[in-house]
Amino acid sequence: MRATIAITSGSSVNSASHWSRNSQAADCTARPKTKAAIPEDAHADYTAVLATRGYFAVAAEETRMLPANLAAMAQLPCHLGDLPLTVVSRGRVDGPPGATPADLNALEQAWGDLEGDLAGLSGVSRQIVAEDAGHYVQLDHPDVVVEQVRMLLGLL
């Protein structure tokens, strides 16, 4: 059996605490609020990469390739059957600089819809929200990501 996990940077889900056939979400509000669980030196190294020309070159290329990537994604199967799927979403809104409240609201709604679509790709899906995590959930709460990967591995 295979399993998959998706780490997303948006959230707009309902609360539930179990694997479901209807893609309901699990709320992680009971999780203790912690600072990033990665070592400070690793965080500093990661942050240093974000300030390089190479990082921005890759970001620009990623943006340029978006239409082709979306077209390729449209050719993929529209359902994963019963392949276990976990969607890990951020809980803290980190909108683009200069976005108006109306823009942020529209972006959040659209992103939440996309995450719901993602969770709907499997008949055995789960969506959880890392409440105080921002865009980089894996940096803000690596413990949440590791926990979800371990849960998926336990299903194999």
C-alpha positions in Angstrom: 0.0 0.0 0.0 1.2 3.5 -0.7 0.3 6.7 1.2 0.8 10.4 0.5 1.1 13.6 2.4 0.6 17.2 1.2 1.9 20.2 3.1 0.0 23.3 2.1 0.2 26.9 3.1 -3.5 27.8 3.4 -6.3 26.7 5.6 -10.1 26.8 5.6 -11.4 23.6 7.0 -13.9 22.2 9.4 -13.0 20.4 12.6 -12.8 16.6 12.9 -10.3 14.3 14.6 -10.3 11.1 12.5 -9.6 9.6 9.2 -12.7 10.0 7.1 -14.2 9.0 3.8 -15.6 12.5 3.4 -12.4 14.5 3.8 -13.2 16.3 7.0 -10.4 18.0 8.8 -8.7 17.5 12.1 -8.1 20.5 14.2 -4.8 20.7 16.1 -5.7 23.5 18.4 -4.9 21.3 21.4 -1.3 21.1 20.4 1.0 23.2 22.6 2.1 26.4 21.0 5.8 26.1 20.3 8.5 28.0 18.5 10.0 26.3 15.4 11.3 22.9 16.5 14.3 22.9 14.2 17.7 23.8 15.7 18.6 27.5 15.5 21.7 26.8 13.3 19.6 24.9 10.8 17.0 27.6 10.8 19.8 30.2 10.2 21.1 28.1 7.3 17.7 27.8 5.7 17.1 31.5 6.1 20.4 32.3 4.5 19.4 30.3 1.4 16.3 32.5 1.1 18.5 35.5 0.6 20.4 34.3 -2.4 20.1 35.0 -6.1 19.6 31.4 -6.8 16.5 31.2 -4.6 14.9 34.1 -6.5 15.9 32.6 -9.8 14.2 29.3 -8.9 11.1 31.2 -7.7 11.0 33.1 -11.0 11.3 29.9 -13.0 8.7 28.2 -10.9 6.3 31.1 -11.6 7.2 31.0 -15.3 6.4 27.2 -15.4 3.1 27.5 -13.6 0.9 27.4 -16.7 2.7 24.3 -18.0 2.6 22.6 -14.6 -1.1 23.3 -14.3 -1.7 21.8 -17.8 0.3 18.7 -16.8 -1.6 18.4 -13.6 -4.9 18.5 -15.5 -3.8 15.3 -17.2 -3.3 13.4 -13.9 -5.9 11.0 -12.6 -8.7 12.8 -10.9 -8.9 10.4 -7.9 -6.4 8.4 -5.9 -8.8 5.7 -4.9 -8.2 4.6 -1.3 -4.6 5.8 -1.2 -4.3 7.3 2.2 -3.8 11.1 1.9 -3.0 13.7 4.6 -3.2 17.4 3.9 -1.3 19.5 6.5 -2.4 23.1 6.3 -1.1 26.3 8.0 -3.3 28.0 10.5 -1.8 31.5 10.5 -2.6 33.8 7.6 0.6 35.0 5.9 -0.7 37.0 3.0 1.4 38.7 0.4 2.8 42.1 1.3 0.4 44.9 0.4 -2.6 42.7 0.1 -5.9 44.4 1.2 -8.2 42.6 3.7 -10.5 41.8 0.8 -7.6 40.3 -1.2 -6.6 38.2 1.8 -10.1 37.0 2.3 -10.4 36.0 -1.4 -7.0 34.3 -1.3 -7.9 32.4 1.8 -11.3 31.3 0.3 -9.6 30.1 -2.9 -6.8 28.4 -1.1 -9.2 26.6 1.2 -11.3 25.4 -1.7 -8.1 24.1 -3.4 -7.1 22.2 -0.2 -10.6 20.7 0.0 -10.2 19.6 -3.6 -6.8 18.1 -2.7 -8.2 16.2 0.2 -11.0 15.0 -2.0 -8.6 13.2 -4.3 -8.6 10.2 -2.0 -11.4 8.2 -0.5 -9.3 7.9 2.7 -8.2 11.4 3.4 -7.5 13.6 6.4 -6.8 17.3 6.7 -5.2 18.8 9.8 -4.4 22.4 10.6 -1.2 23.4 12.3 -2.8 26.4 14.0 0.1 28.7 14.6 2.1 27.7 11.6 2.7 30.0 8.7 3.5 29.3 5.0 6.4 27.0 5.9 4.6 24.5 8.2 7.6 22.2 8.0 9.7 24.9 9.7 7.2 26.2 12.1 6.0 22.8 13.2 8.2 19.9 11.9 6.7 17.8 14.8 3.3 18.0 13.1 4.7 17.0 9.7 6.7 14.1 11.3 3.7 12.9 13.3 1.5 12.8 10.1 4.2 11.0 8.1 4.5 8.4 10.9 0.7 8.0 11.0 0.7 7.4 7.2 3.6 4.9 7.5 1.6 3.1 10.2 -1.1 2.5 7.6 1.2 0.6 5.3 
